[in-house]
Amino acid sequence: MSTARNTQNVVEVTAKDLPLHCPTAEVALWNNHPKVYIPVERTGEARCPYCSTLYRFKGELPKGHH
């Protein structure tokens, strides 16, 4: 089993995508994994522990998000 990360899946997200979860609604049903919330607002980017998709936050965080 390979432990290499998928470095090609990078998704830019904005404040309208928060709270962010993976898989997103655009993912095909056959390709889903359990839903997990991605804390992208903490550091500006975060990786899904299941599929290794990297989510990058773009823009300014809305007020009230921690």
KALIN-V334908 format. One record per residue. PHI is phi as a letter, one per 20 degrees, with the letter a starting at -180 (999 if undefined). Layout:
# KALIN-V334908
phi
PHI
PHI
This chain:
# KALIN-V334908
phi
999
e
d
f
e
f
e
e
e
c
c
e
c
c
g
f
e
e
f
e
c
c
f
e
f
f
f
f
g
f
d
f
c
g
f
c
e
d
e
f
f
f
c
n
b
b
d
f
f
e
d
m
f
e
d
d
e
c
o
d
f
f
f
o
e
d
